[in-house]
């Protein structure tokens, strides 16, 4: 039984991996022929357009991250904010943060994060443990 199952599985795998190219387009039920797989061609006032692409630069072309400031926070410092600012000519669209030395603090409180209104990302937090030192950093996601 095991041998016949292994043989059937091998045949199935080899059949699926064969070099024979079969069309994946659905069969046209009226004529029994398959529809060809081609690029869409649109005809309008400007004539025929094949493989249309924008003629000028539209939107953004690059997404990148910028690591900003790091702030050390201890008990008694209150809330501190770390920020990351996107360079001139780019725009902040999101961000993140990181925490170093978190294991020292039993109680670190992250209070907020978001776009800071100055083309960057800000994150705020504070520490509630005596003797703990936490480093908070901001990362901005920018487009250009």
C-alpha positions, 0 to 999 in steps of 0.5 A: 500500500505504501509503495503504491501511494509513493508511486502515485505521489511521484507521478503526480509531482512529476506531472505537475512539474512537466515542461509542457506549457498549457494555457491557464485562460478559461475555456470559452464554452461557446466555441470550445477554444481558449482565450489568448493571454494578451495585454489589454488594448484600449481604444479611445479618443487618443487612438489605440494605447498598448501597455499604457504607462504615465508619460511624466513622473507621477507620485513617489518613487522611493520609500525609505526610513530615517532613524532619528534621535534617541533619548535616555529616560530615567525615573523622575524625567517625566515624559520624553519624546524621540523624533525622526525627521524626513529630509527636505524633498521627502514626506513622512508617511509613518514610522516606528520606534525602538527601545533599548535596555527595556529589561532594566525597567519593569514599568516603561510606559509608551504614551504616544507616537505619530506624525509630528507635524514637522515632516517626521515621526515622534514617540513619547514614553516614561519610566516608573522604575528607580534605577532603570535607564531606557533608551527610546528611539524614533524611526520615520518612514519617508517617501520621495 
